[in-house]
């Protein structure tokens, strides 16, 4: 049996890549650029792959000895094995890489609808409170007379805070599964972990949006995110129809800066709604003719694909149905106006696995973790209607 001794060697490096690809495939992942060593490695038992990667271990030894040597505290690595072996050639690292890649596909496949309307902030370096400045808005530019100096414009600002938190759980591979050469349960758990983490991030974003009985979190000015009247002017009770969208459009477009009376003209870009309103949304945004009563057939639907306010993007979120089947939201393009911000801890923009070992149960365990946080930054690019009028 060939043994990986130095992954700086091309043949050894391809063998290590073939083993990793075999593990990815057996865990339910997809591999496109196969190593020449993949076909042979894919036929091997787990214990054989461990022997290929681990010095002083052979298939004629007991499974207990093979596993123990492979997953010992120094990860099956001795100083004499060379630096290349430590980083890429040992079995625990190859399996760890395979776990991360196998979990990535379901993580990316899960519909994380928050990504449409929430800005992703720069990575956080730690778990300390994050401070985000909400710019007050600049007034119109003054005319500069001939030979006159340019004047400074004062911009007041205020801030919002939130922090990153860690989320995660454990997956394990039993001693019996290794003996039986069975990765089926681990494969299922890994795929579920990827989808579960994506669903958790999505839920955290929407939990904040619907907090305080759908009025959102309390902002630094002491008012909820969605507040009617002079406070925030972005809360209503209109049903989801053309007049209701008109009211939301008007409210967003006439928002003013915090330090000026200038109208900001923020257009809505996304219509966020529960599944229960999906039929109404499809009709409202896709019909070319007016849907309002007492309108003749020649009147276009202003919110339709050919209307002057067409282009509103539907964001259907199943998590909203649990709190309201009638409420709906308008949000600005996050590139134009701050709304919510999602921040990931540096190095954890995707879920990551790290290895632990349980001596009590002879199981190999992996911890999956992702650290992130979401905060409401500004109300002026957001609008909510209960849909109960």
C-alpha positions in Angstrom: 0.0 0.0 0.0 1.3 3.4 -0.9 1.8 5.8 2.0 1.7 9.6 1.8 5.0 10.8 3.2 5.4 14.3 1.8 2.7 16.3 0.1 5.3 18.4 -1.6 5.7 15.4 -3.9 3.3 15.6 -6.8 2.2 11.9 -6.6 1.6 12.2 -2.8 -0.2 15.5 -3.3 -2.6 13.9 -5.8 -3.2 11.0 -3.6 -4.1 13.3 -0.7 -6.4 15.2 -3.1 -8.0 11.9 -4.2 -8.7 10.9 -0.6 -10.3 14.2 0.2 -12.4 14.0 -2.9 -13.5 10.5 -2.0 -14.5 11.7 1.4 -16.4 14.7 0.0 -18.3 12.4 -2.3 -19.2 9.9 0.4 -20.4 12.7 2.5 -22.8 13.8 -0.2 -20.8 16.6 -1.7 -20.0 17.2 -5.3 -16.5 17.1 -6.9 -15.9 18.2 -10.5 -12.1 18.3 -11.0 -11.2 14.8 -10.0 -7.7 13.8 -9.1 -6.2 10.9 -11.0 -6.0 9.1 -7.7 -9.7 9.5 -7.0 -11.0 6.3 -8.6 -8.6 4.1 -6.6 -9.1 6.0 -3.3 -12.9 6.0 -3.7 -12.9 2.2 -3.5 -10.9 2.1 -0.3 -12.3 1.6 3.2 -12.0 4.3 5.8 -9.4 2.4 7.7 -7.4 1.9 4.5 -7.4 5.6 3.9 -6.3 6.2 7.4 -3.4 3.8 6.9 -2.3 5.6 3.7 -2.2 8.9 5.6 -0.8 7.8 9.0 2.8 6.6 9.6 3.4 3.3 11.4 -0.1 2.1 10.8 -1.1 -0.8 8.5 -4.4 -2.6 7.6 -3.4 -5.7 9.5 -3.5 -3.8 12.8 -6.7 -3.5 14.9 -9.2 -0.8 14.0 -8.8 0.6 17.5 -5.1 1.1 16.9 -5.6 2.5 13.4 -8.2 5.1 14.7 -6.2 5.9 17.8 -3.0 6.5 15.8 -4.8 8.5 13.2 -6.7 10.8 15.5 -4.2 11.1 18.3 -3.6 14.6 19.9 -0.9 15.5 17.4 -3.3 14.6 14.5 -1.2 11.6 13.4 1.8 13.8 12.7 5.4 13.5 13.8 8.1 16.2 13.3 10.0 13.7 11.1 7.1 13.5 8.7 7.7 16.9 7.2 5.7 20.2 7.2 3.8 19.4 4.0 2.3 16.3 5.6 1.1 18.2 8.6 -0.8 20.8 6.6 -2.5 18.8 3.9 -1.6 15.1 4.0 -3.0 13.7 7.3 -6.4 12.1 7.4 -8.0 14.3 10.1 -7.3 17.4 8.1 -8.5 15.8 4.9 -11.7 14.7 6.6 -12.2 18.1 8.1 -11.8 19.8 4.7 -14.3 17.3 3.3 -16.8 18.1 6.0 -16.5 21.8 5.3 -17.0 21.4 1.6 -19.9 18.9 1.9 -21.7 21.3 4.2 -21.2 24.3 2.0 -23.5 23.2 -0.9 -26.7 22.9 1.3 -25.7 26.1 3.1 -25.5 28.0 -0.2 -28.6 26.3 -1.6 -30.9 27.4 1.2 -32.9 30.5 0.2 -31.4 33.2 2.5 -33.8 35.9 1.5 -32.2 38.4 3.9 -29.3 38.8 1.4 -31.5 40.8 -1.0 -32.3 43.7 1.3 -29.7 43.5 4.1 -26.2 45.0 3.7 -23.3 42.8 4.6 -20.9 44.8 6.8 -17.1 44.4 7.0 -15.9 41.4 9.1 -15.8 41.8 12.8 -12.5 41.1 14.5 -14.1 40.2 17.9 -17.3 39.9 19.8 -17.3 43.5 21.1 -20.2 45.8 20.5 -20.3 47.2 16.9 -21.1 50.9 16.5 -22.7 52.0 13.3 -23.1 55.7 12.4 -26.4 56.8 10.9 -25.6 59.9 8.8 -28.0 62.7 9.3 -28.3 63.6 5.6 -26.8 66.5 3.8 -28.8 69.5 2.6 -28.8 70.8 -0.9 -25.5 72.2 -2.3 -25.4 76.0 -2.0 -24.5 78.1 -5.0 -21.0 79.5 -4.9 -20.7 83.1 -6.2 -17.8 84.3 -8.3 -14.6 84.6 -6.2 -16.4 83.4 -3.1 -15.3 80.6 -0.8 -17.0 77.2 -0.5 -18.9 76.7 2.7 -18.8 73.8 5.0 -22.1 71.8 5.4 -22.8 70.4 8.8 -24.0 66.8 9.0 -25.4 65.6 12.3 -25.3 61.9 12.9 -26.4 59.3 15.5 -25.5 55.7 16.0 -26.9 52.2 16.5 -25.1 49.3 18.1 -25.3 45.5 17.9 -22.9 42.6 18.3 -21.8 39.4 16.8 -22.7 36.1 18.6 -21.7 32.5 17.9 -24.0 29.7 16.9 -23.3 26.0 16.4 -23.6 22.4 17.5 -21.9 19.1 17.3 -21.8 16.2 14.8 -20.2 12.8 15.5 -18.9 9.7 13.8 -19.1 6.6 16.1 -16.4 4.0 16.5 -19.0 1.4 15.1 -19.5 3.5 12.0 -15.8 3.5 11.3 -15.5 -0.2 11.8 -18.6 -0.7 9.5 -17.1 1.7 6.9 -20.3 3.8 7.1 -20.4 7.5 6.6 -24.2 7.6 5.9 -25.3 9.1 9.1 -22.4 11.6 9.2 -23.3 12.6 5.6 -26.9 13.3 6.6 -25.9 15.3 9.6 -23.4 17.4 7.7 -25.9 18.3 5.0 -28.5 19.2 7.6 -25.9 21.3 9.5 -25.2 23.4 6.4 -28.9 24.0 5.7 -29.6 24.6 9.4 -27.0 27.3 9.8 -28.3 29.1 6.7 -31.8 28.9 8.1 -30.7 30.2 11.4 -29.0 33.3 9.9 -32.1 34.0 7.9 -34.3 33.6 11.0 -32.2 35.9 13.2 -32.5 38.7 10.6 -36.3 38.3 10.3 -36.8 37.9 14.1 -35.3 41.3 14.5 -37.5 42.7 11.8 -40.7 41.4 13.4 -39.7 42.0 17.0 -41.9 44.1 19.4 -45.1 42.9 17.7 -43.9 43.8 14.2 -42.8 47.3 15.1 -39.1 46.3 15.1 -36.3 47.0 17.6 -36.1 50.1 19.7 -33.7 52.5 18.0 -31.3 54.9 19.6 -33.8 57.7 19.5 -36.1 55.7 21.8 -38.7 54.8 19.2 -39.4 51.5 17.6 -38.1 51.0 14.1 -41.5 51.3 12.6 -43.4 54.3 14.0 -46.2 56.4 12.5 -46.5 60.1 12.7 -43.6 62.5 13.0 -41.3 60.0 14.7 -40.4 57.8 11.8 -43.4 58.0 9.4 -43.0 54.4 8.2 -45.9 52.5 9.8 -49.3 51.9 8.4 -52.3 49.6 8.3 -53.1 49.6 4.5 -53.8 46.4 2.7 -51.4 45.1 0.0 -52.8 46.7 -3.1 -51.9 49.5 -5.5 -53.2 52.3 -3.2 -51.3 50.6 -0.3 -48.1 50.5 -2.2 -48.7 54.1 -3.3 -48.9 55.2 0.4 -45.6 53.3 1.2 -43.9 54.8 -1.9 -45.0 58.3 -0.8 -43.8 57.8 2.8 -40.4 56.6 1.7 -39.8 59.1 -1.0 -40.7 62.0 1.4 -38.4 61.0 4.2 -36.0 63.8 5.3 -32.5 63.9 6.7 -31.9 64.0 10.4 -30.0 67.3 10.2 -32.0 68.9 7.4 -35.4 69.3 6.0 -34.3 68.2 2.6 -36.4 65.4 1.0 -34.2 62.3 0.5 -36.3 60.7 -2.2 -35.6 57.1 -1.3 -37.4 54.7 -3.7 -38.6 51.3 -2.5 -36.7 48.4 -4.2 -38.0 45.3 -2.4 -41.5 44.1 -1.3 -41.0 41.7 1.5 -44.1 39.5 2.3 -45.2 36.2 3.8 -46.2 33.2 1.6 -49.8 33.9 2.3 -49.6 37.1 0.2 -47.7 35.5 -2.7 -50.7 35.3 -5.0 -51.6 39.0 -4.4 -48.0 40.0 -5.0 -47.8 38.0 -8.3 -50.9 39.7 -9.6 -49.9 43.1 -8.4 -46.4 43.1 -9.8 -47.0 41.2 -13.0 -50.3 42.5 -14.4 -50.0 45.1 -17.1 -53.6 46.5 -16.8 -54.9 48.4 -13.8 -56.3 46.3 -11.0 -58.3 49.1 -9.4 -62.1 49.4 -9.7 -63.6 52.0 -12.0 -60.6 52.0 -14.3 -61.0 51.4 -18.1 -59.0 48.7 -19.9 -56.5 51.3 -21.3 -55.1 52.3 -17.9 -51.9 50.5 -17.0 -50.9 49.1 -13.7 -48.4 51.5 -12.4 -46.8 48.7 -10.3 -46.8 46.3 -13.1 -43.8 45.4 -15.4 -44.6 48.2 -17.8 -45.8 50.8 -15.3 -43.9 53.8 -14.1 -43.3 52.2 -10.7 -42.5 48.8 -12.0 -39.4 47.0 -11.0 -40.3 46.3 -7.4 -38.7 43.0 -6.4 -40.7 40.4 -4.5 -39.0 38.8 -1.5 -41.2 36.0 -0.2 -40.2 34.8 3.3 -42.0 31.8 4.9 -40.8 32.8 8.4 -43.1 35.8 8.3 -46.3 33.8 8.1 -45.8 32.7 11.8 -46.2 36.4 13.0 -48.6 37.8 10.4 -50.3 36.6 7.2 -51.3 40.2 6.2 -48.3 42.4 7.0 -45.9 43.5 4.3 -42.7 45.6 4.0 -41.0 47.9 1.6 -37.2 48.3 1.7 -34.7 50.4 -0.1 -31.8 49.1 -2.1 -29.1 48.6 0.7 -26.6 50.1 -1.7 -28.6 53.4 -1.7 -29.8 53.6 1.8 -28.9 51.8 5.1 -31.6 49.5 6.5 -30.3 46.4 8.3 -26.6 45.2 8.4 -25.3 41.7 8.8 -21.8 41.2 10.1 -19.8 38.0 10.3 -16.8 37.3 12.5 -13.6 37.4 10.4 -13.0 34.0 8.9 -16.6 32.8 9.5 -18.5 34.1 6.5 -19.5 30.4 6.1 -19.9 27.6 8.7 -16.7 26.0 9.8 -15.9 22.6 11.4 -13.3 21.9 14.0 -12.4 18.5 15.5 -12.9 17.2 19.0 -12.6 13.6 20.4 -14.8 11.9 22.9 -12.9 9.4 24.9 -16.0 8.5 26.9 -17.8 7.1 23.8 -15.0 6.4 21.3 -16.7 8.8 19.0 -15.0 11.4 16.7 -16.8 14.7 17.1 -16.8 17.9 15.0 -18.0 21.2 16.2 -19.7 23.4 13.5 -19.7 27.1 14.2 -20.6 30.4 12.6 -20.5 33.8 14.3 -22.6 36.6 13.1 -24.9 39.5 14.2 -27.5 41.7 12.6 -28.6 45.2 13.5 -31.1 47.8 12.4 -29.2 50.9 11.2 -31.8 53.3 9.8 -35.6 53.4 9.5 -35.8 55.8 6.5 -35.3 53.0 4.0 -37.9 50.8 5.6 -41.7 50.8 5.6 -44.2 48.4 7.2 -48.0 48.0 6.9 -50.0 45.6 9.0 -52.4 45.0 6.0 -55.4 45.0 8.4 -57.2 48.0 7.1 
